[in-house]
């Protein structure tokens, strides 16, 4: 019998306290941000969109998800 997909999705999208952006962007994007010592939305807002796009591991999908997540928290990238 097949597993219920809703339980799989619920596990994959739970944000665990202390793990920045888990459930928001994929692991390569989180590693790219971690490498730059970006571990909060406030630190992320110190960067421009172009600077974040240049990081290895940040693709179109990750960038879009970051922008949505930041918008939800009333934070934006530096201009």
N, C-alpha and C positions, 0 to 999 in steps of 0.2 A: 504494500500500500504506500502511496506517495506521501511525503511529508507536507504539512501545511506551509505554504510559502510565507504567510503572514508572520509566523513565529521566527522564520529566518530573517525577514526584513526587520522585525523588531529588535533582534539581537544586533544586527549590523548597523542600526541607526541610533543606538543608545549612546549618549555622550557620557563617557566615564570621567568623573571628576579628576582633574589633574592631567588629563591628556588633551592637549590643545587641538581643537578641530577634528577630533575623532568622530566619525559619523557625518562629517560635513564634506571633507575632501579625501581622496584616496591617499594611501600610504606614501607614494612617491612625492606628492605635493607636501605632505606633512614633513617628510624627511628634508625636503629642500628648505622649508621654513625653519626647521630645527637647526639645520646647518648654519643658517644665518642668525641663529639665536633669537628668532621671532617666536615668542611663546605666549603672546597675548594680542588681542585685537588692537590695543593701544600701540603696541610696538609695530604691528602691521600697518597702522595708519600713518606711521612715520615714513613709509615708502610710497612711491608713485606706482601706478598700475604698470607702467613700462618696466620699472625696476623689478617688480615681482614676476612679470612675464619672462624676463631674461633668465630666471632661475631654472636650472635643469630639474625637471620634474613637474613644472607648472605648465599645464596645457590649457586649451580653450575651456574645457569642461571645469577644471579646477578653478580657473579664474572667474568663471561665471558663478560658480558656487560660492567662492569667497566674497564676491560683490554682493550677492543676495544675503549671505550670512551677516556681512558687515552692515548692510542697509537695515536688516531686522534689528540690529543693535544700535542704530543711529550713529554709525561710524563710517568714515569714508577714507579712501586713499588720499595721500598728499597730492596736491596739484603741481 
